[in-house]
Amino acid sequence: MTDTVSLPLFPLHAVLLPGAALGLRVFERRYLDMLRECSRQESNFGVCLILDGEEVGAPASPAAFGVEARIEDFDVGADGVLMLRLRGQRRFHVLRTRVRDNGLVLA
């Protein structure tokens, strides 16, 4: 049986694989808000390859598959940018997406 859940997405020009680590610098408000929400709910988020668009600015179109990401470690750099070390969990299929008013893409 397959579970259907809503998952906030972090579209990137990089791929996260299950079990693999990925370093990430976070500075956009929509993603900082997403991470705060995930922390409060003790939930993960999804990382998807970008099919169309850019990592910064307008919402990007994500690939149909992604990997759930768990934060292993974090730090705040001297420039105030949040630096994360992610660990890939399980693969997921994006059935549909919607975009919040702040530009965050949800699957």
Order of alpha helices (4+ residues) and beta strands (2+ residues): beta-beta-alpha-beta-beta-beta-beta-beta
